[in-house]
């Protein structure tokens, strides 16, 4: 017996469908919120993550030239609120940043200039680009064109420095205070916000007689690569860690005084 059998597929009727595109106009409220969100993101990035700086002097030549534009990483060493809010320039209390790494020797950093020794920190910010030369605890010796860092000597042709020896202060360092040593430590005490008086050969800190002081912060000695003309820690002393804004990373744009774009400098990473 021969059997034949099979399943016949049902015929499917095709259905055509059309997707209607929305022709509703973009509302001005949506555009406003998008603009607000973009500004908020930019402010958060500028406050916490990155910043941009234009080089205006030759103090870091030949590493940085006037007209170079530099990208600054604010998270290279620390996270949190900076010591000064950008744009408005409002000074903030200390201790709002968590430092997970110290600046390293030879890093190029941006600092919020704390003022000359004895001066109150300026309300108007002045940002400087300098190179880290002395770390907390280092002993520096200058003599003519020679700089000795701890036990390593560096020849800096053309530099003419008076013989000088200094120890870069570090957190926890204990210094002796007397009428004889006060001039040496006065700038540091003022940088740390102490009120200093000398009465009858006795040092008073915030109205209390004292013979010693424990340093509250780590400090750094900074110099410009163009050391012959640079205005740096040789003139205004060591700077506290809190005023270091971030690390200079790369030149993202460069334009000479005559308006010519210096393409060969763009993309140069700083070391």
N, C-alpha and C positions, 0 to 999 in steps of 0.2 A: 504494500500500500504505500503509495507515494503521498506524502503530505507536503503541502506547501503552506507556508504561513509567513506573515510579516506584519510589522507595525508601520502604519502610514503616518508620517509626521503631519501634524496639523498645520494648516496654512496660517502664518502670522501676518496680520495686517500691519503695515507700517504706520506709525504715527509721527507726524512732524511736530516739533516743538520749537518755539522761539523764546529766547531769553531777552527780556526787555531791559535795556540799559536805563539806569536812573538818570534822569535829566534834571534832578533837583539841584538848584544852585548851591554853591558853598556858602554857608552862613558866615557872617562876619564874626560871630561869637567863636566859631571853630578856628578861624584864622587868628583871633586874638589869643585863644588858649594855646595854640601851637607856638605863637611868638613868645608867650610868657614861659612856656615849658623850655623853649630853646635858650632863652635868657637865663633861666634858673640853672639849667645844666651847665651853661658857660660859666656862671658865677661859682658853682660848686667846683668845677674843674680848676678855675683860676685860684680859688681859695685853698683847695686841699691837694691838688695833683700837679698841675703844670702852670708855668707862667712864661712870659716872653720879655726879653730885655734887648734894648738897642745900645750898642757900645758907642759912647760919645767921646771917649778920650783914648790916648795912646798908652795908657799906663800898663796895659797887658800886651803890648806889641812885642814880638811879631805874632804871638798866639792869637790875639784878638786885635782887630783894627777898627778905627772909627768907621761906623757905617755897617758893621756886622750886626746881624740880628740872631740872638741866641735863645735856644729853648732851655728852660730851667725845669728840672725835676724837683718838686717839693716833697716827694716821697722817697728820695734817695737815702735819707737818713732817719726820717721821722714821719709819723702820721698824727693828724689832729689839727687843732686850730693854730695858725701862725701867731707870732707875737704882735702882729698888726694886721687888721682887716684890710684887704685890697680895696682900691677905689676910694673908700671913705677915710682911710688912714688911721682908724681908731686903734689905739694901743690896748692890748688885752692882757689880763693877768698871766703870770708865768705858770708853768705846769700844765698847760692845756695840750701839749704835744708829747707823744710817747716816742722816745729816741730808741730805735732798735739797732742802730749802727752809727759809729762815730765817723766823722769826716776823716779821710785818709790823707797822709802827706802827699803833696803835689796835686790834690784835687783842686779844680777851679770852682769856686763857690760864689754865691751872691749873698751879701750881708746887708742888713738894714742898719746903716751906720749909727752906732750908739752915741755919737758925739765925742768931742775932745774930752780928755780927762778933766774932771771937775765941772763939766757941763751937764745939765739935765738933758735926757734923751730928747732929740728934736721932735716936735709935733709933726713937722713936715718931713716925710720919709725921704732919705737919700740912699739909693741902692748902689752898691759898689761891687765890681767883679774883681776878685783877688785870688791868689793861689795860696793854699795851706802850706806853710813852711814849718811851723813849730806846733807840735801836739802837746796836750796836757802832760806835764812832767818833764818835758825836754829841757835840756840846758843848751842855750844858744850863746855863742861868742862871736862878736864882730871885731874885726881889726883890719882897717883899710879895705882891700878888695877880697877879703877872705871871710867866709861864714863857716863856723864849725857847729854842726848839730850833733850834740852828744860827743861822739868820738870820730865823726866823719867830717872832713874839710871840703868845702866847695869854693872854687875860685870864681869870683864874679868880676870880670874885667871892667874897669871904669868906675866901680863903686868906691866911694871914699867915706867909710864909716869910722867914727871915733871908737877906740877900744871900749867894748861894753860886754858885760856878761849878764844874762838874765835867765831865770827859771820860769817856764810857762806854768802858771798856777793850774792846779787840778782840784776837783772836788774832794774835800776832806783834808787838804793840805793845811797844816797849822803854821801860822807865821807869828813871829814875836813882834810885839808893838812896844815902841818906846819913843822918846823924843828924837833919838838918833835914827831909828828905822822908819819913822812915820812917813817921811817924804817918799820912800821907796814903795810903800804899800798904800799910800793915800789914793792913787787913781783906782786901784782895785776895790778898795772899800767904798768909794763913791759909785763905782759901777754896780756894786751890789746893794746900793740904796742905803748905805749907812751914814748916819750923821756923825761927823768926826770933829772933835775939839781937842786942843792941847792946852791944859791948864797946869801951870807950875811943874812942867816936865812930865805930867801924867796924861796919858791918852784916854779920852772918854769916847765910847761908842754909844750913840743914842742916849747920852746922859749918864752912862754907867762906866766907872773907871775899869780899865782892862789892860792886861799885859800880853794877850795873845788873841788870835782870831782864827777860826776855821773857815776856809774858803767854801762857799756854797755851790759853785758851779765849776765846770770845766772851761778852760780858756784855750784860745788858739792865736798863734802869731801868723799874720797874713802879709804877703808881699805881692807887688806887681812884677810881671816878667820884665818889664822895662824899668829895672830897679834904679837906673840913673835918675829918672824923673818921677817915679811913682810915689804917690802919697799913700802911705800904708802904715802898718803897725810900728815901723820905726819912728813915726811921727805921733800917732795917737794910741799906741800901746796895744796890748793884747785885747781880744774881744771875747765876750762870753758866748757860750754855745747857743744860747737862746736867740741871738740876733742873726744866726746863719739861716737864711731862707731856704736854700736848696743848692743843688749841684748843677753847674752849667754843663750841658750834655753835647749839644751839636749846634753848628751854625746852619740855620735854615734859610737865610737870605743874606746877601751882602751887596751894598751899593756904595760906590765911591762918591766923593764930594761933587764930582762933575756929573753925577747921575748915571754913570756907567755901572751896569750890573757885573759884579765880579763872580762869574760862574764857577771859577776854579776853587772858590772858597765855600760854596754851598755844599752842604752834606759833610763837611769836615767835622769829625768827632773830636772832642777836647780831651786831652790826656795830660 
